[in-house]
Amino acid sequence: MGAVAGIGAKAWASDSDNAQQLVDFFSTYIAHPIGQVFLRILFFVVVPLVFASLASGVARLGDLSQLGRIGGRTLAFFTLTSICAACIGLAGMNLIEPGVGFDAQTRDQLMADFATDAASVKETSDAQRLSTPIARVNQILDMFVPRNILGSIIKMEMLPLIVFSLLFGAALTLLPHNRRDAMTLWLDALADVMITIVGFAMMLAPYAVFCLVFIVTSRFGWELLAKLAAYVGIVLVGYLIQVGGLYPTLLRWLAGRRPIEFFRKAMPIMVTAFSTSSSSATLPTSMRLARSELGVRESVCGFVLPLGATMSMNGTALFEGAAVLFIAQVFGVDLSLGDQALVIGLCVLTSIGAAGVPGGSLPLLMIVMAQVGVPPDGLALILGVDRLLDMGRTVVNVMGDVVCAAFIENTERKIEARAT
């Protein structure tokens, strides 16, 4: 309903200033506040929920060798599915070649319309490039173990929080049982309170989702979508292949689950991911439903899902691969198989570092483009429709995490069954 209303409002307001003012008023003063209240409730429970769930989950394992086993399988799953996603994106662009013969006038118009947005993304991208080796090393260290954990939390940087939570949980396993159990009980209570707050937010979800989708679709309308229809269509089909083809196969093969039932129960997760365009904002909903509907134990979902929200970005890897090749085709840059293999590797690596917020992957995409000789300013071509694609790739990202949690849960159950 939000998409239909947004596109209809865009078409209705295109020939009338008064109508456009009315649409802008509704978007700014009604839709935006409702959507933001929903988003902000989800965002402000993320930090305590991740800390409590992850630390409690690690402490419950008792034996740190289990943490290594679960962590190794989780990272292997994330890496392999991200590689598959990047390959899907590149394969679609190589097969259809939507950028070849792209209208030069349309290209110039899009570059002019979104030059300001592209410059803003480039400024962020340039800030992430460092010249000296010691600066690069320090940047990597800051990603995982910053000097000020509170400063990182304020910036919503999740990797340092995850590392701190893992260390906290690991340290708890070495304490006497009575002290460890007391702290674990407190962490469980904190996580349960956060999950309850998420339940409050979900009461607002139907109205907030309508508003968030309306805001996006009322801005780009059909005209912009038509200009980039082939590119958008290929990326969306790639998302569908990943979610509707690869994930169900992995669910059956690795998790022993029935895909239709699994996806039906996970539908609120997908709707939240699509409307918020944020893995971080979707994390509380994912953890709530993984425990209550999908039968994943607290220790597994408390470890896999926060890690996935930061490090598993399958949809981002697919999008980056497709976007780089599309822009290369538009500008006539020929990328060899070796260049495309490099793009796959870079997409997987940069997707790990992408922020779990709307548009978080764009600065990193510019870095990938520069590495293979594609003009970074060409990102302006696709910025107009990126929010739509961002919504889709967030669904792919989040569902990859949930499927991984189901896989780890199934593996742990088999290990426990053999042990008994």
RODO-2510 file (C-alpha; in nm, 4 decimals, decimal comma):
residues 420
     n   res          X          Y          Z
     1     m     0,0000     0,0000     0,0000
     2     g     0,2857     0,2363     0,0760
     3     a     0,4468     0,1722    -0,2628
     4     v     0,1218     0,2145    -0,4561
     5     a     0,0335     0,5320    -0,2658
     6     g     0,3844     0,6752    -0,3103
     7     i     0,4044     0,6139    -0,6845
     8     g     0,0474     0,7432    -0,7267
     9     a     0,1302     1,0568    -0,5289
    10     k     0,4384     1,1186    -0,7425
    11     a     0,2343     1,0903    -1,0633
    12     w    -0,0475     1,3091    -0,9245
    13     a     0,1898     1,5823    -0,8057
    14     s     0,4065     1,5937    -1,1188
    15     d     0,1924     1,8593    -1,2928
    16     s     0,0779     2,0646    -0,9955
    17     d     0,2770     2,2693    -0,7462
    18     n    -0,0086     2,2637    -0,4946
    19     a    -0,0304     1,8849    -0,5132
    20     q     0,3475     1,8581    -0,4724
    21     q     0,3332     2,0780    -0,1639
    22     l     0,0627     1,8539    -0,0187
    23     v     0,2691     1,5405    -0,0827
    24     d     0,5761     1,7079     0,0689
    25     f     0,3715     1,8130     0,3742
    26     f     0,2446     1,4589     0,4294
    27     s     0,5938     1,3100     0,3843
    28     t     0,7648     1,5625     0,6125
    29     y     0,5163     1,6142     0,8939
    30     i     0,3209     1,2876     0,9078
    31     a     0,4998     0,9960     0,7372
    32     h     0,8521     1,0902     0,8461
    33     p     0,7797     1,1201     1,2222
    34     i     0,5819     0,7937     1,2316
    35     g     0,8569     0,6072     1,0446
    36     q     1,1311     0,7607     1,2563
    37     v     0,9653     0,6724     1,5888
    38     f     0,9550     0,3080     1,4747
    39     l     1,3155     0,3156     1,3506
    40     r     1,4550     0,4874     1,6572
    41     i     1,2897     0,2468     1,8998
    42     l     1,4575    -0,0367     1,7095
    43     f     1,7922     0,1435     1,6998
    44     f     1,8124     0,2307     2,0661
    45     v     1,7624    -0,1289     2,1806
    46     v     2,0357    -0,2607     1,9485
    47     v     2,3370    -0,1895     2,1721
    48     p     2,2063    -0,3385     2,5003
    49     l     2,0460    -0,6298     2,3138
    50     v     2,3649    -0,7206     2,1260
    51     f     2,5797    -0,6930     2,4368
    52     a     2,3448    -0,8912     2,6617
    53     s     2,2661    -1,1639     2,4084
    54     l     2,6205    -1,2163     2,2852
    55     a     2,7874    -1,2101     2,6281
    56     s     2,5220    -1,4392     2,7750
    57     g     2,5429    -1,6755     2,4786
    58     v     2,9204    -1,7115     2,5074
    59     a     2,9031    -1,7545     2,8870
    60     r     2,6436    -2,0288     2,8443
    61     l     2,8724    -2,2277     2,6173
    62     g     3,0973    -2,2867     2,9175
    63     d     3,3705    -2,4368     2,7006
    64     l     3,5485    -2,1846     2,4784
    65     s     3,6291    -2,4590     2,2259
    66     q     3,2569    -2,4550     2,1381
    67     l     3,2863    -2,0845     2,0597
    68     g     3,5660    -2,1571     1,8135
    69     r     3,3634    -2,4338     1,6503
    70     i     3,0499    -2,2234     1,6121
    71     g     3,2493    -1,9156     1,5061
    72     g     3,4401    -2,1053     1,2373
    73     r     3,1244    -2,2494     1,0830
    74     t     2,9480    -1,9140     1,0993
    75     l     3,2279    -1,7237     0,9246
    76     a     3,2623    -1,9966     0,6591
    77     f     2,8889    -1,9747     0,5877
    78     f     2,8993    -1,5952     0,5634
    79     t     3,1994    -1,6003     0,3277
    80     l     3,0660    -1,8664     0,0909
    81     t     2,7197    -1,7117     0,0596
    82     s     2,8727    -1,3665    -0,0011
    83     i     3,0909    -1,5068    -0,2809
    84     c     2,7839    -1,6720    -0,4363
    85     a     2,5941    -1,3422    -0,4151
    86     a     2,8702    -1,1395    -0,5820
    87     c     2,8916    -1,3995    -0,8615
    88     i     2,5141    -1,3786    -0,9170
    89     g     2,5321    -1,0011    -0,9531
    90     l     2,8200    -1,0118    -1,2008
    91     a     2,6660    -1,2977    -1,3989
    92     g     2,3412    -1,1061    -1,4502
    93     m     2,5214    -0,7957    -1,5741
    94     n     2,7470    -0,9982    -1,8061
    95     l     2,4496    -1,1851    -1,9496
    96     i     2,2180    -0,8887    -2,0175
    97     e     2,4736    -0,6024    -2,0444
    98     p     2,2232    -0,3231    -1,9617
    99     g     2,4938    -0,0551    -1,9598
   100     v     2,6096    -0,1225    -2,3170
   101     g     2,4577     0,1392    -2,5460
   102     f     2,3134     0,3344    -2,2536
   103     d     2,1716     0,6651    -2,3770
   104     a     2,4388     0,9354    -2,3396
   105     q     2,1835     1,2131    -2,2796
   106     t     2,0185     1,0138    -1,9990
   107     r     2,3612     0,9420    -1,8498
   108     d     2,4557     1,3089    -1,8465
   109     q     2,1202     1,4092    -1,6962
   110     l     2,1496     1,1522    -1,4148
   111     m     2,5084     1,2578    -1,3465
   112     a     2,3955     1,6214    -1,3167
   113     d     2,0866     1,5455    -1,1058
   114     f     2,2729     1,3394    -0,8463
   115     a     2,6188     1,4996    -0,8605
   116     t     2,5724     1,6566    -0,5152
   117     d     2,4760     1,3246    -0,3558
   118     a     2,7698     1,1530    -0,5262
   119     a     3,0093     1,4202    -0,3970
   120     s     2,8844     1,3624    -0,0424
   121     v     2,9428     0,9865    -0,0719
   122     k     3,2866     1,0501    -0,2259
   123     e     3,3831     1,2690     0,0699
   124     t     3,3043     0,9805     0,3055
   125     s     3,4888     0,7388     0,0783
   126     d     3,7987     0,9606     0,0658
   127     a     3,7999     0,9813     0,4457
   128     q     3,8240     0,6022     0,4592
   129     r     4,1297     0,5934     0,2293
   130     l     4,4594     0,6186     0,4132
   131     s     4,8006     0,6692     0,2576
   132     t     5,0533     0,5232     0,5028
   133     p     5,0784     0,1542     0,6059
   134     i     5,0719     0,2392     0,9782
   135     a     4,7522     0,4421     0,9281
   136     r     4,5874     0,1458     0,7521
   137     v     4,6930    -0,0887     1,0325
   138     n     4,5533     0,1506     1,2933
   139     q     4,2292     0,1800     1,0974
   140     i     4,1866    -0,1993     1,1013
   141     l     4,2673    -0,2099     1,4733
   142     d     4,0122     0,0648     1,5395
   143     m     3,7501    -0,1428     1,3579
   144     f     3,7873    -0,4215     1,6145
   145     v     3,9577    -0,2875     1,9291
   146     p     3,9248     0,0924     1,9512
   147     r     4,0746     0,2876     2,2395
   148     n     3,7308     0,4119     2,3448
   149     i     3,4523     0,1522     2,3297
   150     l     3,1902     0,4091     2,4346
   151     g     3,2885     0,6359     2,1468
   152     s     3,2405     0,3487     1,9023
   153     i     2,9024     0,2608     2,0523
   154     i     2,7863     0,6225     2,0186
   155     k     2,8731     0,6033     1,6467
   156     m     2,6775     0,2742     1,6178
   157     e     2,9955     0,0868     1,5169
   158     m     2,9004    -0,2725     1,5889
   159     l     3,2284    -0,4620     1,5419
   160     p     3,3955    -0,3169     1,8560
   161     l     3,0788    -0,3898     2,0558
   162     i     3,0791    -0,7494     1,9320
   163     v     3,4471    -0,7960     2,0215
   164     f     3,3874    -0,6495     2,3695
   165     s     3,0798    -0,8715     2,4199
   166     l     3,2760    -1,1815     2,3155
   167     l     3,5585    -1,0950     2,5555
   168     f     3,3099    -1,0257     2,8350
   169     g     3,1344    -1,3587     2,7798
   170     a     3,4643    -1,5471     2,7520
   171     a     3,5842    -1,3913     3,0783
   172     l     3,2591    -1,4981     3,2474
   173     t     3,3296    -1,8627     3,1624
   174     l     3,6435    -1,8437     3,3762
   175     l     3,4675    -1,7104     3,6866
   176     p     3,3299    -1,9356     3,9670
   177     h     2,9901    -2,0865     3,8791
   178     n     2,7864    -1,8815     4,1282
   179     r     2,9225    -1,5470     4,0058
   180     r     2,8965    -1,6459     3,6397
   181     d     2,5346    -1,7636     3,6831
   182     a     2,4384    -1,4419     3,8636
   183     m     2,5751    -1,2243     3,5819
   184     t     2,4234    -1,4480     3,3126
   185     l     2,0836    -1,4174     3,4824
   186     w     2,1167    -1,0375     3,4783
   187     l     2,2182    -1,0379     3,1098
   188     d     1,9209    -1,2610     3,0223
   189     a     1,6840    -1,0232     3,2012
   190     l     1,8321    -0,7265     3,0107
   191     a     1,7913    -0,9088     2,6766
   192     d     1,4304    -1,0021     2,7619
   193     v     1,3475    -0,6395     2,8451
   194     m     1,4900    -0,5267     2,5090
   195     i     1,2903    -0,7953     2,3259
   196     t     0,9753    -0,6725     2,5036
   197     i     1,0448    -0,3160     2,3875
   198     v     1,0783    -0,4511     2,0321
   199     g     0,7292    -0,5946     2,0782
   200     f     0,6042    -0,2419     2,1528
   201     a     0,7691    -0,1148     1,8327
   202     m     0,6108    -0,3914     1,6248
   203     m     0,2641    -0,2638     1,7236
   204     l     0,3509     0,0485     1,5261
   205     a     0,5064    -0,1489     1,2392
   206     p     0,2105    -0,1616     0,9926
   207     y     0,1737     0,2183     0,9956
   208     a     0,5482     0,2850     1,0038
   209     v     0,6183     0,0489     0,7122
   210     f     0,3511     0,2250     0,5039
   211     c     0,5059     0,5631     0,5825
   212     l     0,8670     0,4593     0,5189
   213     v     0,7878     0,2993     0,1830
   214     f     0,5633     0,5921     0,0835
   215     i     0,8464     0,8406     0,1438
   216     v     1,0843     0,6465    -0,0801
   217     t     0,8451     0,5741    -0,3682
   218     s     0,6967     0,9260    -0,3735
   219     r     1,0438     1,0621    -0,4476
   220     f     1,1662     0,8504    -0,7388
   221     g     0,8386     0,7635    -0,9195
   222     w     0,8168     0,5758    -1,2497
   223     e     1,0179     0,8121    -1,4712
   224     l     1,3504     0,7544    -1,2960
   225     l     1,2786     0,3841    -1,2583
   226     a     1,2116     0,3503    -1,6323
   227     k     1,5515     0,5005    -1,7199
   228     l     1,7309     0,2405    -1,5114
   229     a     1,4750    -0,0391    -1,5498
   230     a     1,7170    -0,3004    -1,6863
   231     y     1,9751    -0,2372    -1,4138
   232     v     1,7137    -0,2362    -1,1353
   233     g     1,5446    -0,5472    -1,2779
   234     i     1,8678    -0,7481    -1,2940
   235     v     1,9637    -0,6583    -0,9367
   236     l     1,6158    -0,7427    -0,8052
   237     v     1,6171    -1,0755    -0,9904
   238     g     1,9575    -1,1442    -0,8359
   239     y     1,8087    -1,0806    -0,4918
   240     l     1,5261    -1,3227    -0,5707
   241     i     1,7714    -1,5911    -0,6840
   242     q     1,9662    -1,5551    -0,3599
   243     v     1,6593    -1,5518    -0,1336
   244     g     1,4328    -1,7817    -0,3335
   245     g     1,6935    -2,0221    -0,4706
   246     l     2,0152    -2,0390    -0,2702
   247     y     1,8700    -1,9899     0,0791
   248     p     1,5936    -2,2544     0,0469
   249     t     1,8544    -2,5001    -0,0836
   250     l     2,0795    -2,4304     0,2151
   251     l     1,7836    -2,4531     0,4533
   252     r     1,6967    -2,8018     0,3280
   253     w     2,0520    -2,9268     0,2859
   254     l     2,2287    -2,7765     0,5868
   255     a     1,9530    -2,6858     0,8331
   256     g     1,7017    -2,9644     0,7754
   257     r     1,4162    -2,7122     0,7545
   258     r     1,1158    -2,6788     0,5240
   259     p     1,1773    -2,3519     0,3366
   260     i     0,8120    -2,2473     0,2897
   261     e     0,7306    -2,2816     0,6583
   262     f     1,0585    -2,1153     0,7559
   263     f     1,0017    -1,8124     0,5330
   264     r     0,6397    -1,7810     0,6457
   265     k     0,7503    -1,7522     1,0080
   266     a     1,0311    -1,5146     0,9086
   267     m     0,8015    -1,2797     0,7130
   268     p     0,8026    -1,0023     0,9826
   269     i     1,1832    -1,0040     0,9661
   270     m     1,1772    -0,9509     0,5897
   271     v     0,9154    -0,6746     0,6118
   272     t     1,1149    -0,4924     0,8804
   273     a     1,4362    -0,5265     0,6761
   274     f     1,2670    -0,3997     0,3587
   275     s     1,1066    -0,0977     0,5211
   276     t     1,4007     0,0122     0,7386
   277     s     1,6862    -0,0629     0,4919
   278     s     1,9006    -0,1341     0,7967
   279     s     2,0456    -0,4625     0,9215
   280     s     2,1086    -0,3033     1,2599
   281     a     1,7500    -0,1808     1,2953
   282     t     1,6193    -0,5249     1,1930
   283     l     1,8422    -0,7112     1,4406
   284     p     1,6052    -0,6842     1,7408
   285     t     1,3176    -0,8255     1,5332
   286     s     1,5407    -1,1035     1,3967
   287     m     1,6503    -1,2082     1,7450
   288     r     1,2964    -1,1961     1,8810
   289     l     1,1514    -1,4170     1,6062
   290     a     1,4517    -1,6505     1,5801
   291     r     1,3941    -1,7443     1,9434
   292     s     1,0133    -1,7484     1,9527
   293     e     0,9156    -1,8685     1,6038
   294     l     1,2144    -2,0356     1,4399
   295     g     1,3290    -2,2428     1,7375
   296     v     1,6875    -2,1166     1,7549
   297     r     1,8303    -2,1284     2,1065
   298     e     1,9415    -1,8083     2,2759
   299     s     2,3124    -1,8933     2,2733
   300     v     2,3107    -1,9499     1,8953
   301     c     2,0964    -1,6551     1,7858
   302     g     2,2763    -1,4348     2,0411
   303     f     2,6063    -1,5153     1,8701
   304     v     2,5200    -1,5573     1,4994
   305     l     2,2693    -1,2761     1,4407
   306     p     2,4678    -0,9819     1,5888
   307     l     2,7770    -1,1064     1,4067
   308     g     2,5784    -1,1394     1,0841
   309     a     2,4307    -0,7887     1,1132
   310     t     2,7871    -0,6568     1,0997
   311     m     2,9850    -0,9065     0,8906
   312     s     2,7388    -1,0911     0,6648
   313     m     2,6206    -0,8649     0,3828
   314     n     2,5291    -1,1025     0,1002
   315     g     2,2901    -0,8573    -0,0623
   316     t     2,5525    -0,5833    -0,0447
   317     a     2,8098    -0,8064    -0,2166
   318     l     2,5575    -0,8859    -0,4939
   319     f     2,4638    -0,5206    -0,5388
   320     e     2,8241    -0,3969    -0,5441
   321     g     2,9288    -0,6498    -0,8073
   322     a     2,6314    -0,5619    -1,0284
   323     a     2,6728    -0,1861    -0,9811
   324     v     3,0458    -0,1836    -1,0644
   325     l     2,9919    -0,3782    -1,3870
   326     f     2,6879    -0,1708    -1,4908
   327     i     2,8721     0,1599    -1,4446
   328     a     3,1765     0,0145    -1,6250
   329     q     2,9530    -0,0774    -1,9213
   330     v     2,7969     0,2707    -1,9313
   331     f     3,1413     0,4356    -1,9471
   332     g     3,2874     0,1769    -2,1865
   333     v     3,5397     0,0373    -1,9353
   334     d     3,6202    -0,3222    -2,0282
   335     l     3,6696    -0,5412    -1,7204
   336     s     3,8553    -0,8664    -1,7887
   337     l     3,7808    -1,1924    -1,6057
   338     g     4,0738    -1,1149    -1,3768
   339     d     3,9288    -0,7716    -1,3009
   340     q     3,5895    -0,9264    -1,2280
   341     a     3,7479    -1,1845    -0,9993
   342     l     3,9112    -0,8946    -0,8150
   343     v     3,5703    -0,7248    -0,7948
   344     i     3,4238    -1,0394    -0,6325
   345     g     3,7006    -1,0454    -0,3729
   346     l     3,6685    -0,6734    -0,3015
   347     c     3,2887    -0,6956    -0,2796
   348     v     3,3111    -0,9707    -0,0176
   349     l     3,5734    -0,7806     0,1836
   350     t     3,4045    -0,4396     0,1665
   351     s     3,0613    -0,5857     0,2426
   352     i     3,2053    -0,6980     0,5779
   353     g     3,2959    -0,3399     0,6585
   354     a     2,9683    -0,1881     0,5379
   355     a     2,7669    -0,0096     0,8047
   356     g     2,4309    -0,1707     0,8802
   357     v     2,2419     0,1531     0,8061
   358     p     2,0673     0,2836     0,4906
   359     g     2,3231     0,3507     0,2163
   360     g     2,6104     0,2274     0,4333
   361     s     2,7741     0,0385     0,1464
   362     l     2,7991     0,3323    -0,0991
   363     p     3,1318     0,4832     0,0211
   364     l     3,2917     0,1390     0,0069
   365     l     3,1474     0,0827    -0,3416
   366     m     3,3392     0,3889    -0,4634
   367     i     3,6611     0,2332    -0,3328
   368     v     3,5900    -0,0888    -0,5273
   369     m     3,5207     0,1113    -0,8446
   370     a     3,8461     0,3045    -0,8146
   371     q     4,0466    -0,0170    -0,7700
   372     v     3,9372    -0,1566    -1,1095
   373     g     3,9494     0,1694    -1,3069
   374     v     3,5758     0,2518    -1,3087
   375     p     3,5050     0,6268    -1,2557
   376     p     3,3823     0,6620    -0,8942
   377     d     3,1729     0,9663    -0,9898
   378     g     2,9656     0,7276    -1,2014
   379     l     2,7909     0,6280    -0,8795
   380     a     2,5626     0,9270    -0,9458
   381     l     2,3970     0,7207    -1,2218
   382     i     2,2360     0,4820    -0,9747
   383     l     2,1856     0,6969    -0,6630
   384     g     1,8284     0,7871    -0,7579
   385     v     1,7088     0,4272    -0,7305
   386     d     1,9511     0,3109    -0,4650
   387     r     1,7065     0,3360    -0,1750
   388     l     1,4766     0,0862    -0,3490
   389     l     1,7671    -0,1513    -0,4076
   390     d     1,8932    -0,0864    -0,0532
   391     m     1,5598    -0,2099     0,0815
   392     g     1,5941    -0,5298    -0,1204
   393     r     1,9552    -0,5983    -0,0333
   394     t     1,8817    -0,5549     0,3366
   395     v     1,6306    -0,8401     0,3092
   396     v     1,9003    -1,0562     0,1472
   397     n     2,1528    -0,9588     0,4165
   398     v     1,9230    -1,0285     0,7097
   399     m     1,7762    -1,3526     0,5757
   400     g     2,1297    -1,4830     0,5187
   401     d     2,1952    -1,4312     0,8905
   402     v     1,8736    -1,6094     0,9907
   403     v     1,9438    -1,9051     0,7601
   404     c     2,2945    -1,9279     0,9075
   405     a     2,1470    -1,9336     1,2600
   406     a     1,9201    -2,2231     1,1569
   407     f     2,2214    -2,4065     1,0126
   408     i     2,4275    -2,3607     1,3305
   409     e     2,1307    -2,4685     1,5454
   410     n     2,0891    -2,7876     1,3421
   411     t     2,4624    -2,8616     1,3598
   412     e     2,4737    -2,8132     1,7370
   413     r     2,1719    -3,0397     1,7873
   414     k     2,3408    -3,3163     1,5874
   415     i     2,6620    -3,2812     1,7902
   416     e     2,4637    -3,2995     2,1159
   417     a     2,2715    -3,6039     1,9920
   418     r     2,5946    -3,7866     1,9090
   419     a     2,7414    -3,6940     2,2483
   420     t     2,4462    -3,8501     2,4324
***
